């Protein structure tokens, strides 16, 4: 069994969290090893003793929540290792919703699962908007973009132009700063990237843009670099005479749910692929939802209220290509 989050509750109301499955017995919890790791190393085949497994029982808040984020921050975490924990934006929003609710019936739980608010992109909005407002004179496209970004509130909804602009701008910033680093890393290991090494790169960049010595070449300043990245996004979204009003998040975040046979027999797509519907949500929203990635299922369950529980699975229960493809079956 792989190491996965496990949350438990007993009849007396006690709750606990731990990692199910085996963990390796690391010779050094700080993991100072050469890279790539020798798969024949002795510790790879040795399991960590049960008493060294980290766990949390009855937290002060009285609730547990998980979105693949780091759960513990004591020395026992060193024995878990860095498996690429989520940056915690989704977890923070889930926690906020749980604490706001006086009671948490089934409909509230479903609403939390489908919450498409994106606080990470809100943070980038606060960075961009002041810079953009200073540099819109004589730039009609920037002015139009500033209007959409100003109107955008907090959600990765399908009809939002502002969210797409901010999300694409954030991606362009990463590329503009780290593409050369990524090229060096991938030469050593094809799957490597700075983003994988530092999933919290947003905080790194937001800190760097306050320091002049880190201004990317050949730009005159951080404002010049940041607005230039937006210009690149705007040029791409309006190429071929397209209007910015048509550049919605839903048009750029469409479902790509297909049977694996499609990758071999593309002509079968009409029969064994779900419709390419626009999707709300994003990587860093509770409603994690991208064309080829998302929650494997949504489960709502409460003891003694089983009749109110729901289990939702994208594509339904069957992967048989002879069955009808239902985009979402509950």
N, C-alpha and C positions, 0 to 999 in steps of 0.2 A: 504494500500500500504506500503511495507517495505521501510526502509530508504536506498535509492540507489542514486548513483551519477546522477546528472542531469545537463547537459550543454545546454545552449541556445544561440542563435544568432538572432538578428533582422535585418530588411532590411537596417538599417543604419550602420550596421557593429559592433554594440555593442555586446559583449559576456559576459556571466556570468556563474557561477557555484554555486550550492547549493545542499543540500540533499533533495530529494523528500520524501514524506511520513512523518509520525508523529515521533517525538522524545519525550522520557519521560521527565517529569518535575522532575529533580533530586533535592532532598532536599538539598543536598550538592554537588556542581559540582565536588569536589575532590573525591566523591564516597567512603567515608570511611564507608563501611558497612561490616557487618559480612558475612562470606561466608560458605555455599551457600546462596544466597540472598533469602529472604522470598518472594515468588511470590504474597503474599497477601499484601505486603507493599503498602501504599497509593500511593506512587509516581509512581509505575508501571502502574497504571491506569490513571494517569494524564498526559496530553500532554503539552509540552513546548510551550509557547506563540510564535506566528509567528515572532514577532520582535526580538526574541532571537535566531532564526535560523541563523546559520552562512552562509555567502555568499561572493563571490568574483566577482566583476564586472570590466571589462576592465583592465586586468592585464598589467603591464608595457611591458612585452614581446610581448603582442598582440596575444598570443596563449594559449590554454588550452590543457592539456594532462592528461590522467588518466589511471592508471593500478592498481586500488584498493589501491592506496597509500594515505597517509595523504596529504590533500590539504591546510589546513590552520594551522597556528602556533600561533594564538593569543588566548586570554582568552576564546573566544567563543568555542574553541575546547573542553574545559572542559565540556560543555553541551552536546557534542556529545558522549563522553565516548570512552573507548578503545574497539572497536569492532574487533580488530585484523587486523589493517591496514597492507597492504603489506609493506615489508621493503624498497621498492622504487628502487630496482635495475632495474626492467623492465621499470619503469617510467623514470629513468635517461637515459636509452638507447633510449627510444622513444623520449624524449626531445632532445637528442643529434642529432638524425636523423632529426627531424623537423627543428632544427635550422641550420643544414647544408644545407638544400634544399633551393634554391632560389625561386622555385615554387613548389607547392605540387599538381600535377595532380593525377589522379586516380592510375596510375601505380606506382607512388612513395608511395602512401598510402598503396597499397597492399604489396609493398616491405617491408615497415616498419612493417606491421602485420606479415610478414613471416621472419623477421629478427631473426636469431638464435644465435646471438652473446651473450656471457655469461660473462660479466665483473666481476661478483662475483667469478667465478672459476679462472679467470685470476689472481685475487688477491691471491688465494691460491697457484697458480703455483709459484708466486714469493716467497712464504714461503717455499715450498717444494724443488724446484730445487737446491738451494745452499746446503741444507742439504744432499740431495741425491747424489750430485756430490762428496761430501766428504766421502761417505760411500758406494761406488760401487766396490771398489777393492775386488776381490774375490767373488763377488756376481753377477753372470751373469744375473739373472732375474732382479735385480735392475738396472743393466746397460742397459738392453733392455727397461725397463720401462722408464728410464731417457731419452732414445732416443725418445720414443713416446711423452713424456711430453714436451721435448724441441721442437719437430716439431709442436706440437699443437699451433695454433695461437689464435683463439678467439671464435670459433663457436661450438655449440652443434650439429654437423652434424652427419649423420647416420654412416659414415665410419670412425669416429675418435676413435682410441684407447686411445689417450692421454686424451680426454675429459672424457671418462668413468673412467679411472684410477683416475683422479683428483676428479671427482664427488663422486666415491665410497670411496675414501680416506677421503674426507670431511665428509661423512656420518659416517665412522668408527671413526673419531676423536670425533664427537658428542657422539657416543655410548660409547667410551672409557672414556669420561669425565663425562657425565651426566646420564649414565644408572642407577646408584645407586640413584641419585636424582629423576629420573623419577619413579623408583620403589616405593619410598616413597610417591610421589605425587599421583600415581595411586591407592595407598592403600586408600587415602582420597577421590579421585574422579577418576573413571576409565578413563575419557577422558583427564585428566590433564597431562602436560609434561612441562619440562623447556622450550622447543622450543615454546610452545604456550604462555608461560609467557613472553618470551623474543625472539621475532622473529629475533632480531638482534644479535643472539648468536655468529655469525661469528666474529663480531667486539670484543665481549667480549673475545673470545678465542685468537684472534690475539694479543690482549693487554696482556692477561695472560701469553702467552708464552715468554714474555720478563722478567718475574719475576721468580726467582728460587724457591721462597717459595710456588709456586702453581704447582710444578712438580707432576704429578700423581704418586702414588705408584704402583708398586715397581721399577719404572724406574729411571735411573741414571741422567737423564736430559731431557729437552724438545725434543732435537734432537733424543734421544733414543726412546722416546714415539712416536713421529711423524713418524719416519722411521719404527718403529715396526707396526704401524697401516697400513702403505703401504704394508709391508710384508704380513700381514693378507689378504689384498685385493688381492695381487698377488697369494697367495696360493689358494685362493678361485677360482680365474679366470682361473688358470691352473690345477685345480684338474682333475683327470681322464685322464691325458695326453693331455689336451687341450692346444693349442698354444695361446700365448698372442696376436699374430697377429689377431686371430679370435675374440678377445674380443672387439668388436666395440660398440659404443653407440647405434646404431640401433638394434643390436641383444639383447640389454638389455632394450630397450625402444620401445616396439611393441604395436600397437593399440589393445585395448581391448574394442571394441564398440559392445555391445550385447543388445538384447532385454531383459527386465527383466524376461521373461519367461525362459530364459536359466538357471537362478539360481534355478529354480524349475524342469525344464525338460531339463537336460543337453544334451540329445540326439538330441534336436532341433538345437543345435549350428550351424551345417553346413548350415541350411536354414535361420536362423534369426540373424546371427552375421556377422559383416564386417570382411574382411581379416585382419590377424595380421601383417600388414605392418610395417616395421621399421619407426620410427618417428624422425625427427629432432626437435630441440627445447627442452625446459626444463622449470621447474618452474620459474626460474629467468632469462628468456630470453623473449623479446617481443613476440616471437612465443611460447607462453606457451603451452606445448604439452607433456602430459604423458599418459601412457596406459589407465587410466580410468579418466583422467581429462584434461581439455583444454578449450579453448574459445568456448562458446556456439554458437557464430556466428561471422563472420567478415563482417562488413558493410563499404562500401566506398560510399559517397554521396557528391555531390556538387550542390548547387542551380544553376539552369539554365543549368546544364550539367547532367541531370538525366539519359540520355542515356548511359553515361560512368560509372554509378554506378554499384556496384556489392554487392550481399549478398551471402555469402558462409556459409553453415551449414553442420557440420559433420553428416553423415548418411542421408542427404537429409531432405525433409520436413515432411516425414511420419514416424511414429513409428509403423505402422501396419505391423505385421509379414508376411502378405500376399503380401506386396509390396517388390520389389527387394531392397536389401540393397546396396545403392551407398555410398562408403566411404566418398565422399565429393562432394556435388552438388552445383553448382553456377548458 
